Amino acid sequence: MGIEASPGIPVVVVLTETAARIGRRVASEISGELHGAASRVTSADLHFGSAKEHVQALFSAGRPIVAVMASGALIRLLAPLLSDKQTEPPVLAVAEDGSCVVPLLGGHHGANDLARSIAAAFGAHAAITTAGDLKFGVALDQPPEGYVLANPDAAKAVMAELVAGTGVRLDASSATWLTQSRLSFEQEARVTLTVTDQQKTAGELELVYHPKTLVLGMGCERHAKPEEAIALAEEALAKGGFARESLAAICSIDLKADETALHAVAAHFGVPARFFTAATLEAEAPRLANPSEVVFAEVGCHGVAEGAALAAVGQAGALAVEKIKSRGATAAIAQAPDVVDPRTLGRARGTLFVVGIGPGSDDWRSPEVSRMVSSSTDLVGYSLYLDLLGPLGDGKVRHDFDLGKEEARVVHAMELAGQGRTVALVCSGDAGIYAMATLVFELFDKGGITDGANRIEVQVSPGISALQAAAARIGAPLGHDFCTISLSDLLTPWEHIQRRVKAAGEGDFVIAFYNPVSMKRRTQLAYARDELLKYRPATTPVILATNLGREGEHVRTVPLGELNVDDVDMLTVVVVGSSESRTVTTGDGKTWVYTPRGYSGKADTGMKGSEA
């Protein structure tokens, strides 16, 4: 998951703690992940065993690789996989002292730019050897942001002609990245560089570039069909004869920020979706070709599709395709005189990542959670949990909350996301187990948040819970049916907790007790012990696990009959075995706890499906 889930995010690979010191700085500079050798690197977003297998897996998955190691060693690791220059991801080697950055592969797929960025940040030398970059000061097969090369397969032949001394003819109204290069421009030349937002079939020795100068404005009914919206968008492009590669963004009114159909269109074209307020769209009313009083009565502006497209391209832009309609959607296209940066348009649909960081240690934090935190602009959580992120939290806006402010914490996170930001709501353990994920959805259900917060995207990522951590440290006490019960009566009436403890005792479940005690609350755990002694032996093993996965970790077992409340604190999870739970001591003298399912007693112990 840590490899394939984030194809565009660079990975900084380090094999030693010395390399990790500069690797962390590189990862922070390029918004990448730090992957370290498990045997030598203490802290990383992801640890690996075999450097060869891991680097090859990253390369095969298309992940950009920045390795703080010798170039020769990196080349030997990847040599068996080298085959197609056009599909190779960027691969760079960085000297351990940070003095030199060498793009080895994928120079025109981002490696050269990464090298320049890293070198500039560290005052290092970027050892770029690509012929086009050196001779002409431009990489024709890697145009700058905002331009797309439509026929990259022709770049090799064109570059060969230019390096051999052939002149070039430029067919473009504006492309300063080409006119300011050291290319030799001639009115009549064999090689042609064309910059156009129109559909075009390239001729022999011609490269066609599509500038992102178009914005597609769209409106739609609630729950419009994605396939209908996509078909309408394609129709609008075809009507103008436009190349889909020149599309910079999909824009609409902010009331539609959570509309699946619009996001399906954005995904179809591989561009961002951005949203404007009704007031912003109404400011475009004088420029609309098809103003509508009906639309104004509904949403507060005289046109969504045309208004959004025009708002995006600004006063210098113009409507290129007037509004067209399908049964449940509208579309229009506006054209800007220069490349459009979608990040400057309106706002994005906000995203809320609800993440569980486990006990807080790097080793027990999932790569998915690390990726979500890395891609966030803001972090919201209890101060201790945010501190546990360490370097992963660097460069993020922190919003610290005290314990007891749970609802305020969640509302704040949702409202930040409602402003178009990418927010990580950080929980310990698993976000869905006695944590904040439940409150997020309760607020969606019951209200108490603004309309913007109601339209955010939410992703919940699992973490290692105290229940799982305690079980793993002591063996396999959860090998058969189990349940969890919180002994805190702050939110749950004590009589309900008593009923659940009794039912779990009668059902002979292994029980994990969360919130077993607090500074003022000392009697609930004693009640649970005494109640369970009615249903299982006094010798039943009880696991007391404190500070799991962190400094000061302490895991021990006691018999149920000897469980002392004073041995438990607020950082301890208590796991009580069932009547079937057993202890076993291995040859090294360590005692483990397990709850058998009866496999060893069966003649045929083959397991099927989820039983395994």
HELIX and SHEET records of a PDB file:
HELIX    1   1 GLU A   17  GLU A   29  1                                  13    
HELIX    2   2 ALA A   51  SER A   60  1                                  10    
HELIX    3   3 SER A   71  LEU A   78  1                                   8    
HELIX    4   4 ALA A   79  LEU A   81  5                                   3    
HELIX    5   5 LYS A   85  THR A   87  5                                   3    
HELIX    6   6 GLY A  107  HIS A  109  5                                   3    
HELIX    7   7 ALA A  111  PHE A  122  1                                  12    
HELIX    8   8 ALA A  131  PHE A  136  1                                   6    
HELIX    9   9 PRO A  152  ALA A  154  5                                   3    
HELIX   10  10 ALA A  155  VAL A  163  1                                   9    
HELIX   11  11 THR A  176  THR A  179  1                                   4    
HELIX   12  12 PRO A  226  GLY A  240  1                                  15    
HELIX   13  13 ARG A  244  SER A  246  5                                   3    
HELIX   14  14 ASP A  254  LYS A  256  5                                   3    
HELIX   15  15 THR A  260  PHE A  269  1                                  10    
HELIX   16  16 ALA A  278  GLU A  282  1                                   5    
HELIX   17  17 ALA A  285  ARG A  287  5                                   3    
HELIX   18  18 GLU A  293  VAL A  299  1                                   7    
HELIX   19  19 ALA A  305  VAL A  313  1                                   9    
HELIX   20  20 PRO A  342  THR A  344  5                                   3    
HELIX   21  21 ASP A  362  TRP A  364  5                                   3    
HELIX   22  22 PRO A  367  SER A  374  1                                   8    
HELIX   23  23 SER A  383  ASP A  387  1                                   5    
HELIX   24  24 GLY A  390  GLY A  393  5                                   4    
HELIX   25  25 GLU A  406  GLY A  418  1                                  13    
HELIX   26  26 ALA A  437  LYS A  446  1                                  10    
HELIX   27  27 ASP A  451  ASN A  454  1                                   4    
HELIX   28  28 ALA A  466  ILE A  474  1                                   9    
HELIX   29  29 TRP A  494  GLY A  507  1                                  14    
HELIX   30  30 GLN A  524  LEU A  532  1                                   9    
HELIX   31  31 LEU A  560  GLU A  562  5                                   3    
HELIX   32  32 VAL A  565  ASP A  567  5                                   3    
HELIX   33  33 TYR A  599  GLY A  601  5                                   3    
HELIX   34  34 GLY A  609  GLU A  611  5                                   3    
SHEET    1   A 7 LEU A  46  PHE A  48  0                                        
SHEET    2   A 7 GLU A  33  ALA A  37  1                                        
SHEET    3   A 7 VAL A  11  VAL A  14  1                                        
SHEET    4   A 7 ILE A  65  ALA A  67  1                                        
SHEET    5   A 7 VAL A  91  VAL A  94  1                                        
SHEET    6   A 7 CYS A 100  LEU A 105 -1                                        
SHEET    7   A 7 HIS A 125  ALA A 126  1                                        
SHEET    1   B 4 TYR A 147  LEU A 149  0                                        
SHEET    2   B 4 GLU A 206  PRO A 211 -1                                        
SHEET    3   B 4 VAL A 191  VAL A 195  1                                        
SHEET    4   B 4 VAL A 168  ASP A 171  1                                        
SHEET    1   C 6 ALA A 318  LYS A 325  0                                        
SHEET    2   C 6 ALA A 329  GLN A 335 -1                                        
SHEET    3   C 6 LEU A 214  CYS A 220 -1                                        
SHEET    4   C 6 LEU A 247  ILE A 253  1                                        
SHEET    5   C 6 ALA A 273  PHE A 276  1                                        
SHEET    6   C 6 ARG A 347  ALA A 348 -1                                        
SHEET    1   D 5 VAL A 397  PHE A 401  0                                        
SHEET    2   D 5 ASP A 378  TYR A 382  1                                        
SHEET    3   D 5 THR A 422  CYS A 427  1                                        
SHEET    4   D 5 THR A 351  GLY A 356  1                                        
SHEET    5   D 5 GLU A 457  SER A 461  1                                        
SHEET    1   E 3 GLY A 475  ALA A 476  0                                        
SHEET    2   E 3 THR A 591  TYR A 594  1                                        
SHEET    3   E 3 ARG A 582  THR A 585 -1                                        
SHEET    1   F 5 PHE A 482  SER A 486  0                                        
SHEET    2   F 5 VAL A 510  TYR A 514  1                                        
SHEET    3   F 5 THR A 572  VAL A 576 -1                                        
SHEET    4   F 5 PRO A 541  THR A 546 -1                                        
SHEET    5   F 5 HIS A 554  PRO A 559 -1                                        
END                                                                             
